């Protein structure tokens, strides 16, 4: 049985690059969905909480769009209907 790592190493370079990019996007999305209290406290202290959350939302939308482009999937839900900061 061939492992995922072996399959990736034997894949064509473009496929390997796409796979690595998708992995990086997924990691960034996970990080953006993680609550970082220290950064939120700094933003509150500086008075830029709303701006921080807006930038976070923009980054998530961009990464989801990039992921869709790379995978060839069309996302039926528009970015305007999503709110990844609803826990605020």
C-alpha positions in Angstrom: 0.0 0.0 0.0 1.3 3.5 -0.9 1.3 6.1 1.7 0.0 9.7 1.1 3.6 11.0 1.4 4.9 8.5 -1.2 2.0 9.4 -3.5 2.8 13.1 -3.1 6.5 12.6 -3.8 5.7 10.6 -7.0 3.1 13.1 -8.1 3.9 15.6 -10.9 5.4 18.9 -9.6 2.3 21.0 -10.4 0.1 18.5 -8.4 2.5 18.5 -5.5 2.6 22.3 -5.5 -1.2 22.5 -5.5 -1.5 19.9 -2.7 1.0 21.9 -0.6 -0.9 25.1 -1.3 -4.2 23.5 -0.3 -2.6 22.2 2.9 -1.3 25.7 3.7 -4.7 27.2 3.0 -6.4 24.7 5.3 -3.9 25.4 8.1 -4.5 29.1 7.7 -8.3 28.7 7.8 -8.0 26.6 10.9 -5.8 29.3 12.5 -8.2 32.1 11.5 -11.0 30.1 13.1 -9.1 29.7 16.4 -9.9 32.3 19.1 -6.7 34.2 19.9 -7.5 36.0 23.1 -4.2 37.8 23.5 -4.6 39.4 20.0 -8.2 40.3 20.7 -7.2 42.0 24.0 -4.6 44.0 22.2 -7.1 45.0 19.5 -9.6 46.0 22.2 -6.9 48.1 24.0 -6.0 49.8 20.7 -9.7 50.3 19.8 -9.5 48.3 16.6 -11.6 45.1 17.4 -14.1 45.7 14.6 -11.2 46.3 12.1 -9.5 43.1 13.3 -12.6 41.0 12.8 -13.2 42.6 9.4 -9.7 41.8 8.2 -10.1 38.2 9.5 -13.4 37.9 7.6 -11.7 39.2 4.4 -8.8 36.7 4.8 -11.2 33.8 5.3 -13.2 34.7 2.2 -10.0 35.1 0.2 -8.6 31.8 1.3 -11.9 30.0 0.6 -12.0 31.5 -2.9 -8.4 30.5 -3.5 -9.2 27.0 -2.3 -12.2 26.8 -4.6 -10.1 27.9 -7.6 -7.4 25.3 -6.9 -9.9 22.4 -6.4 -12.2 23.5 -9.2 -15.2 23.5 -7.0 -17.8 26.3 -7.1 -19.1 27.4 -3.7 -22.9 27.8 -3.9 -22.9 30.1 -0.9 -21.8 33.6 -1.5 -19.3 35.2 0.8 -21.8 37.9 1.8 -23.9 35.4 3.7 -21.0 34.0 5.8 -19.9 35.4 9.1 -17.0 33.6 10.7 -16.9 36.1 13.5 -20.4 35.4 14.8 -18.9 34.2 18.1 -17.9 37.8 19.1 
